[in-house]
Amino acid sequence: MNDVSEADLLVVARTAYARNAWSEAYRLLKDADAAGELTARDLEALAKSAWWLGHAEESIQTRERAYAMYLEGGDRARAALMALTLRREYGAKLAGSVAQGWLHRAGHLLEGQPESLAHGYLALANGELALQRGELDHALEHFDVAVAIASRLDDADLPVWAGMRRGEALANAGKLEEAFGLMEGAAAAAVGGELGPFTTGAVFCGVMSVCREAADYRRGTEWAEVSKRWCERQEITGFPGVCRVHRAEFMRLTGAWAEAESEAERASDELRFFMPAAAAEAFHELGEVRLRTGDLTGAADAFEQAEALGEQPQPGRALLFLEQGRADAAAASIRGSLEELTWNRLARSRMLPVQADIAKVRGDAATAAAAAAELGEIAKEFDTPAIRAAAAHTAGVAALLADEVDVAARMFRESRRLWREIDAPFEAAIGSVRLAEAHLAHGDTEDAKLELASARSTFERLGAAPELARADLVLQGISGPSASRQVRTFMFTDIVGSTALVEAIGDEAWHDLLQWHDEALRRCIAENAGEAVAHTGDGFFVAFADPRSALTCAAAIQRKLAEHRRDHGFAPQVRIGLHAAEATRVGNDFEGVGVHAAARVGALAEGGQVLASVETLEGIGDVTSGDPRKVSLKGLVEPFDVVEVHWRPSS
């Protein structure tokens, strides 16, 4: 554009910005900036264009330049607006202290100044802080100030922001009808094209957020589709990820788990650097989806990333502990979160049912009863089908623990009815399982079978592997196990010298060590599609569909232990035995000579060694092993050929 004057270049750039052509505006404004000084307004436009294209750091730097220029020119009101925008952008980057500094700066700049838009947005910012602290009355006072300022100024966006934030506070206060009236009024203005692009996007996200908080998933799904269409029409990067997070949650609830996982993954990728605070929510949702499909390793990874970005991934974190067989850790996790989050009843309504489910596993009737009582009160205040369904479920769990079987059955029926009403198939199927448990407690096996069969069909369709396995287990318990012959590769692991180790380090340290060992091995087993058949104190019995998966898993376990030993100075010595054979499957267990042989091969191994039968390695050419040797296995007449599998990487 060398033949275009600086003035003409700015005219073209400003025209592109005015029609929301962000890429063109960004490119032209960058050229104009390089050619000469932009005005403060032009720097604002460049910052906003950069933001819409996902260049969050550049947006912040450019706004800081605009702020300095406004201040130098004596425009304190506009400088304050820049300070408030920088407060929002630094907050999204998890730089809370810097964000707070910009808020204080905006307040200082506006002292003694005539009323302006900046005063309205300052009131909103102070209200948002009060809302985050749970000070609903103070938040509403600030939002009411913003509403009053908006009524005296000619601006389309400020009254919408004020109404939207007021709606969020009212929703948390239990005034849902009034809240949704404000939120949907704002959303209608957005759909009608009456607002600026950032306000439009924020409104859609705000409406979905309130729908999520209030557990009004049907309404949320409707607005999720509207927001999706709007985002698809825009030339933007990054921001659509915020809306994807909400869409993913609504998809998960309605059973579209593959789509939910895809949306959450895309959101986490889009937001990781652009808006880390929102990326944390995306990782949380990704973990919740994976947990339901039985991908415990993937769920744990997602929850860890959410936590690293400041999100408390509950109730998924507690449910993950429960799925791993760590009921005490699950109880402590959910209890700690509830103790921290005392004011937000909507958030508590999502955690209390899980607290009751954990209490059910632990036989803790008092905790379940307390959770049911609190959630019952919340359901009276926030009268949405989802919260009433959760309250009925929790009341049913408490009744079951109190041996009030008829009450439990009635509550589970009500919970299932309400979940079906809002098209939540997974939760409705869980209701059927709990109802089956009530029938069994009453001695009614036939009705229990019907409920379990119905739930099983839903779990199978959704891909809910853990719940499907549990339903099958209960059905087998009722009907009696059916036996079948299956070919598997069996793996037995065992900590060498565990008794001496307990004596050396003490019970408490042994407990911590064993917990780390179990988690490490479970992760390796899951990553290689192993089925943990049994867990016997300090060892695992695992079945694999093929020898290669078993060999890969065994090597991964030994490498994991060696790595921990190298980095931390210690890890237990574990022996591993492998044998491929046909065995009889009975329920979730395997029986037969092949299983017995695998266990004996494992017993022959030494610490840090993987020992396998020769036939296990047949047909697998890329495994390095020692020379075969004949051994006698206790209980077996014929000698057995075994080899040591070399798992250490070749140097």
Summary of the structure (lengths in Angstrom):
residues: 651
radius of gyration: 30.0
end to end distance: 57.5
largest distance: 98.0
contacts: 2297
relative contact order: 0.04
helix: 70%
strand: 8%
